[in-house]
Amino acid sequence: MQTVNEALERLARSKFRASFHLRRRELEYAREKGLAVLREHAADIVRTRLAPAYIENDGKQTPMKNHPVFIAQHACACCCRGCLNKWYGVPLGRELTSLQQEKIVNLLMAWIEKELENESIKP
């Protein structure tokens, strides 16, 4: 099983996944709300939009803008069950366990934290 850092390194090698970044509005939102609130949002989004065994609009349930967690989901290939299966071998047609949900949230939050750190480094 790969670590969060290993997953982030693998995602960074994907031209598509590496193209996602938080925009100014999403960065401001993340700073305003704080990481604890974003973690709550991520957990809720994963629980309601990814965890069910069958998702009616799978592959279309994650917007590509307007919330840091949505952007992180696309950057981390956690946007739909198809991507979770392709990138991480998560079986289709089975509800995500609480441990799987926690690991996804940890990955999303690590990506968001990295984005916030990288933004503060820019001149």
ABEGO torsion letter per residue (X at the ends): XBBAAAAAAAAAABAAAAABBBBAAAAAAAAAAEAAAAAAAAAAAAAAAAABABBAABGAABBABGBAAAAAAAAAGAABAAAAAAAAGBBBGBBBBAAAAAAAAAAAAAAAAAAAAAAAABX
